[in-house]
């Protein structure tokens, strides 16, 4: 036994009216594009200034509250004078310097071993510690 389906015809006038109410007109689409373009134009300079400020932020190694400690090769803070550990740097490194060092360069004024220890320290920074926000912003894709 086969079941009879009603014959299919084109859309009814009610269907067309409903579709027209939902489908945006060409003018609405163009106006939406203009709004999006102006948003992009106004956001782009803000992103550029944000990128510049990220590259100028500083990361203290170690932060001032723990400046008496040395940095072990794995990046952990250890007591001053620990064999194989390095004293902290008096000044911080800029975001640009850290970014370049993480891409295979070297932090200014450091030996290869110091550079690795300092970068390991920076990678271990956690939320709430000095320099974390700067380091986290370097990790954001652009």
C-alpha positions as a Markdown table, in Angstrom:
| # | Residue | x | y | z |
|---|---|---|---|---|
| 1 | Unk | 0.0 | 0.0 | 0.0 |
| 2 | Unk | 1.5 | 3.3 | -1.0 |
| 3 | Unk | 0.7 | 6.5 | 0.8 |
| 4 | Unk | -0.6 | 9.4 | -1.2 |
| 5 | Unk | 1.2 | 12.7 | -0.6 |
| 6 | Unk | -0.5 | 16.0 | -1.5 |
| 7 | Unk | 0.9 | 17.5 | -4.8 |
| 8 | Unk | 3.7 | 20.0 | -4.3 |
| 9 | Unk | 3.2 | 23.5 | -5.7 |
| 10 | Unk | 5.3 | 26.6 | -5.5 |
| 11 | Unk | 5.4 | 28.8 | -2.4 |
| 12 | Unk | 2.2 | 30.4 | -1.3 |
| 13 | Unk | 1.8 | 34.2 | -1.1 |
| 14 | Unk | 2.0 | 33.9 | 2.7 |
| 15 | Unk | 5.3 | 32.1 | 2.4 |
| 16 | Unk | 6.8 | 34.8 | 0.1 |
| 17 | Unk | 5.7 | 37.5 | 2.5 |
| 18 | Unk | 7.3 | 35.8 | 5.4 |
| 19 | Unk | 10.5 | 35.2 | 3.4 |
| 20 | Unk | 10.6 | 38.9 | 2.4 |
| 21 | Unk | 10.3 | 40.0 | 6.1 |
| 22 | Unk | 13.3 | 37.9 | 7.1 |
| 23 | Unk | 15.5 | 38.4 | 4.1 |
| 24 | Unk | 17.5 | 41.7 | 4.3 |
| 25 | Unk | 17.2 | 44.1 | 1.4 |
| 26 | Unk | 20.3 | 45.1 | -0.6 |
| 27 | Unk | 20.2 | 48.5 | 1.0 |
| 28 | Unk | 20.2 | 46.9 | 4.5 |
| 29 | Unk | 23.2 | 44.7 | 3.6 |
| 30 | Unk | 25.1 | 47.7 | 2.2 |
| 31 | Unk | 24.4 | 49.7 | 5.4 |
| 32 | Unk | 25.6 | 46.8 | 7.5 |
| 33 | Unk | 28.8 | 46.6 | 5.5 |
| 34 | Unk | 29.4 | 50.4 | 6.0 |
| 35 | Unk | 29.0 | 50.0 | 9.8 |
| 36 | Unk | 31.4 | 47.0 | 9.8 |
| 37 | Unk | 33.9 | 49.0 | 7.8 |
| 38 | Unk | 33.8 | 52.0 | 10.1 |
| 39 | Unk | 34.2 | 49.7 | 13.1 |
| 40 | Unk | 37.3 | 48.1 | 11.5 |
| 41 | Unk | 38.8 | 51.6 | 10.8 |
| 42 | Unk | 38.2 | 52.7 | 14.4 |
| 43 | Unk | 39.5 | 49.4 | 16.0 |
| 44 | Unk | 42.7 | 49.1 | 13.9 |
| 45 | Unk | 44.5 | 52.1 | 15.5 |
| 46 | Unk | 43.5 | 50.9 | 18.9 |
| 47 | Unk | 45.1 | 47.5 | 18.1 |
| 48 | Unk | 48.2 | 49.2 | 16.8 |
| 49 | Unk | 48.6 | 51.2 | 20.0 |
| 50 | Unk | 48.0 | 48.1 | 22.1 |
| 51 | Unk | 50.6 | 46.2 | 20.2 |
| 52 | Unk | 53.1 | 49.0 | 20.7 |
| 53 | Unk | 52.4 | 49.1 | 24.5 |
| 54 | Unk | 52.8 | 45.4 | 24.7 |
| 55 | Unk | 56.2 | 45.6 | 23.2 |
| 56 | Unk | 57.2 | 48.4 | 25.6 |
| 57 | Unk | 56.0 | 46.7 | 28.8 |
| 58 | Unk | 58.7 | 45.4 | 31.1 |
| 59 | Unk | 59.4 | 42.1 | 32.9 |
| 60 | Unk | 61.6 | 42.2 | 35.9 |
| 61 | Unk | 63.8 | 39.1 | 36.4 |
| 62 | Unk | 63.1 | 38.4 | 39.2 |
| 63 | Unk | 60.4 | 40.8 | 40.4 |
| 64 | Unk | 61.4 | 43.5 | 42.9 |
| 65 | Unk | 59.9 | 41.6 | 45.8 |
| 66 | Unk | 62.3 | 38.7 | 45.2 |
| 67 | Unk | 65.3 | 40.5 | 43.9 |
| 68 | Unk | 67.6 | 38.9 | 46.5 |
| 69 | Unk | 67.1 | 35.5 | 44.9 |
| 70 | Unk | 69.0 | 33.9 | 42.0 |
| 71 | Unk | 67.5 | 32.2 | 39.0 |
| 72 | Unk | 68.2 | 28.5 | 38.5 |
| 73 | Unk | 68.6 | 27.1 | 35.0 |
| 74 | Unk | 65.1 | 25.7 | 35.1 |
| 75 | Unk | 63.7 | 29.2 | 35.9 |
| 76 | Unk | 63.0 | 28.6 | 39.6 |
| 77 | Unk | 64.0 | 31.1 | 42.2 |
| 78 | Unk | 66.7 | 29.9 | 44.5 |
| 79 | Unk | 68.7 | 31.5 | 47.4 |
| 80 | Unk | 71.5 | 33.8 | 46.4 |
| 81 | Unk | 74.8 | 32.1 | 45.9 |
| 82 | Unk | 73.3 | 28.8 | 44.7 |
| 83 | Unk | 75.8 | 27.1 | 42.4 |
| 84 | Unk | 74.8 | 27.2 | 38.8 |
| 85 | Unk | 72.2 | 29.9 | 39.4 |
| 86 | Unk | 72.3 | 33.4 | 38.1 |
| 87 | Unk | 71.7 | 36.7 | 39.8 |
| 88 | Unk | 68.7 | 38.7 | 38.7 |
| 89 | Unk | 69.0 | 41.6 | 36.4 |
| 90 | Unk | 68.9 | 45.1 | 37.8 |
| 91 | Unk | 66.6 | 46.4 | 35.1 |
| 92 | Unk | 63.7 | 44.6 | 33.4 |
| 93 | Unk | 63.5 | 43.4 | 29.8 |
| 94 | Unk | 61.0 | 45.0 | 27.4 |
| 95 | Unk | 58.3 | 43.0 | 25.8 |
| 96 | Unk | 60.1 | 43.4 | 22.5 |
| 97 | Unk | 63.4 | 42.0 | 23.9 |
| 98 | Unk | 61.6 | 39.0 | 25.4 |
| 99 | Unk | 59.6 | 38.4 | 22.2 |
| 100 | Unk | 62.8 | 38.4 | 20.2 |
| 101 | Unk | 64.6 | 36.1 | 22.7 |
| 102 | Unk | 61.7 | 33.6 | 22.6 |
| 103 | Unk | 62.0 | 33.5 | 18.8 |
| 104 | Unk | 65.6 | 32.3 | 19.0 |
| 105 | Unk | 67.4 | 35.6 | 19.9 |
| 106 | Unk | 69.1 | 36.4 | 23.2 |
| 107 | Unk | 68.1 | 38.8 | 26.0 |
| 108 | Unk | 70.6 | 41.8 | 26.0 |
| 109 | Unk | 73.6 | 41.4 | 28.2 |
| 110 | Unk | 73.2 | 37.7 | 28.9 |
| 111 | Unk | 75.2 | 34.6 | 28.2 |
| 112 | Unk | 73.5 | 31.6 | 26.5 |
| 113 | Unk | 72.9 | 29.9 | 29.9 |
| 114 | Unk | 71.7 | 33.1 | 31.6 |
| 115 | Unk | 69.3 | 33.7 | 28.7 |
| 116 | Unk | 67.8 | 30.2 | 29.0 |
| 117 | Unk | 67.4 | 30.6 | 32.8 |
| 118 | Unk | 65.8 | 34.0 | 32.5 |
| 119 | Unk | 63.4 | 32.8 | 29.7 |
| 120 | Unk | 62.5 | 29.8 | 31.8 |
| 121 | Unk | 61.7 | 32.1 | 34.7 |
| 122 | Unk | 59.6 | 34.3 | 32.4 |
| 123 | Unk | 57.7 | 31.2 | 31.1 |
| 124 | Unk | 56.9 | 30.2 | 34.7 |
| 125 | Unk | 55.3 | 33.6 | 35.6 |
| 126 | Unk | 51.9 | 33.1 | 37.0 |
| 127 | Unk | 48.9 | 35.4 | 37.3 |
| 128 | Unk | 49.4 | 37.9 | 40.1 |
| 129 | Unk | 53.2 | 38.1 | 39.8 |
| 130 | Unk | 54.9 | 41.1 | 38.4 |
| 131 | Unk | 55.5 | 40.8 | 34.6 |
| 132 | Unk | 52.8 | 38.2 | 34.1 |
| 133 | Unk | 50.4 | 40.5 | 32.2 |
| 134 | Unk | 53.3 | 41.6 | 29.9 |
| 135 | Unk | 54.3 | 38.0 | 29.2 |
| 136 | Unk | 50.7 | 36.9 | 28.7 |
| 137 | Unk | 50.1 | 39.7 | 26.2 |
| 138 | Unk | 53.1 | 38.5 | 24.2 |
| 139 | Unk | 51.5 | 35.1 | 23.8 |
| 140 | Unk | 48.3 | 36.6 | 22.3 |
| 141 | Unk | 48.1 | 36.0 | 18.5 |
| 142 | Unk | 47.9 | 39.1 | 16.4 |
